[in-house]
Amino acid sequence: MTKGISFTRIWSDDDLIELRIVVANEGSSFSNTVYASQRGLQHLAEELSLFRDHIHAGVKDIRLGEFGPEYANGAFHARLHFRSPGKLYVSTHQQSEFSDFSVTQVASEARMFLTSEPVLLDNFLAHFLSLVSGAAENASLECI
């Protein structure tokens, strides 16, 4: 199993994109789908381009979709943290879409903790920019 976070375009139009997000560490993986605005993803790509230079204690949150039963599809939150030069710590929280279960509605959830490196973030950013522009169908942040 390859450690990292992958984003794959499932569907899109001029305003909205549906992404499948898979987070995997050495022993587990979790997959969910989220909706995001095209404009929001472009803004995220710009913010990540700035963040990549903050290798001395930079922190960046990525939020896609929304948590809770009131929203369609699932949610994804990742915190990227350069705690020490040369290491990028990534914590994730994912939630699937809610569905009926017995007498209530439930969603599956996962939290994972990964480590990456600045050069791997640079590689991801190049692929993410292609995903956002429509030139690519997926982008992955490789982790170590």
N, C-alpha and C positions, 0 to 999 in steps of 0.2 A: 504494500500500500504506500503510495507516494504521499509524504507529509506536505500539507499546504492548504491553500484556499483557492478554489477555482470558481469562476463565474462563467456561465454559459447562457447566451441569448436563446430564449425559447420563442419569443414573439416580440414584435415591436411595431409601432406606428410612429407618426410624427411627434407625438407627445409622450408616449408611455412605452416602457420596455419591461418585459417579464424576464427575470433571470433565475436560473437554477444555481444555487450556491452549495458547494460541497466543501466541508471542512474535514480534514483527516489528520490524525496524529499517528503515532506508532501502533496504536492498538484499536482505534475507534474511528468511525466516520459518521457524519450526519449530513443529510441533504435536505434542502427546503427550497421553495420558490418565493420570490418577492416581486412586487411591482415597484418601479421607480420612474421618476420623470426623466425624460431625456435631458432637460435643462439641469436637473439636480445632479445627474451623472457627469455632465460637462463641468459643473461647478466643483464636484468632488475631484475630478481629474486635475483641475487647476490647483486645488488645495493640496493634493498629494504631490504635485510638482514642487510646491513650496516646502512642504513638510520634509521631503527627501533630503533637504539641506540642513535640517535641524538634528544632526546626529549626536549632539550633546544635550540630552534630556528633553527632546521634543516629544509631544504627545498629540495624537490625532485620533479622533473618533469617526468611525464610518457607521452611518445609520441608513439602512434601506428597508422599506416597508414599515409597518407599524405593529407593535405588540398588542395583543388583546383580541377578544372575539368580535369586536365591532368592525374589524377591518378585514378586507379581502386578502387572501393569500397569507403568506407568513411574514416574518421579520428577521433582520440580521443586524447585529451590532458587533463591531470590532473596535478594540482600542489598540492602537499601535503606539509603542513607547520605546524610544531610544533611551534606555537607562544608562548604558555605558557605551562608549564608542565601539563600533563594530558589531553590536548586537541589537536586533530589533525584536522586542517582546510583543506578542500578539495574543490578546485574550478575546474570545468570541462568545457570543450568545445568540442562539438561533431558536426560532419557534416556527413550527409548521402551521398550516391553516387549521382552524378549529373545525371539529366535526362532532356529530352526535355520538354519544357513548352512554349507554344505559339511560339514565334520566337527566343527563347534563351534556354540556359540550366541553371537549378537551382538546388540547394541542400537545404534540410532542415537543420537547425542548432539549437542548444540549448546550453545555459550556465546555470550551476547549482552550488549551493554552499551548502556544506554539512559539518557536524561536526562529528568526530569520536573520538576514544580513542586509546591509545597505545595498550592495550590488544586486541582490535578488529583488529588492524593492524597485530598483531602477529597471530591471528586466520586466517586472510586473507592470510598472507604470507605462512602459512602451506598448505592451500588449493591451492594457486597459484603455489607453487612448485610441487604439485601433478598434476595440470593442465599442466604445462610445461613438466613434465616427461611423460605425457600420462596416468598416473594412475587415473586421474579424468577428468570429462567432464566440470566442472564448478568451479568457485571460486568467493566468494562474500566478499566485504568489507561492513560490517554492519555499519550504521551510527545512531546517536542518535538525 
